[in-house]
């Protein structure tokens, strides 16, 4: 009988769904699945749902699970695998020992990362982040960030390294965090909807606004123009501080990458890094699998270092 193939699970835990996949050593996806996230039922229910999904993928694939990684929303203590802070979307999530609880359920080592950190680790391992120094930005409902320097993910003393979404100076608008002028006020999916509604007097989804922009609607085009310029300025500022030359951008807003690109590229030309070295800002390659693949990459790194 042929030996079972080893596999690593990557789990993406969000507020509405939990996605998981199994990968081999080279990052090839062997199986994937998704279940609703019982976010209102507490941490143990979330861990049960994630572990149950992974167990079902392992059973149907006939592989041997050797490790698992998780990309989870919230502030994560990666060394302990605990959620230290989270939004009110999640009940009983802050303080939950996610890593140890999943290890108990799955019987394998588990590495837990913030979801944006996991996204960047996935792009480093199998996507567009080939440089040793790279900034990752996620444009979703909000704006998240992560940074890899000298090939290593940086956390900072408080776990907030790379969090570019809440840096100031991009507008005079109030951010979701209560402060003023953050990148998130212009470049997130939520802010694109708010800025359009303020200008047009009618509420539309970010996807509908993108469709209008592609037909030449001036209000929709202006919203994406400001988002692209703000994104570029954030990239240039980070490049100036850290002397990095590559930025990878992911998240749902990048479905409108064609609308962000004109002002982004124009700003990169007009406000280039002082080093004179061109800054390469690219769309992420891994798409919807990015966080789960990055979580699997983090688990693989931990396994190899053991």
Order of alpha helices (4+ residues) and beta strands (2+ residues): beta-beta-beta-alpha-beta-beta-beta-alpha-beta-alpha-beta-beta-beta-alpha-alpha-alpha-alpha-beta-alpha-beta-alpha
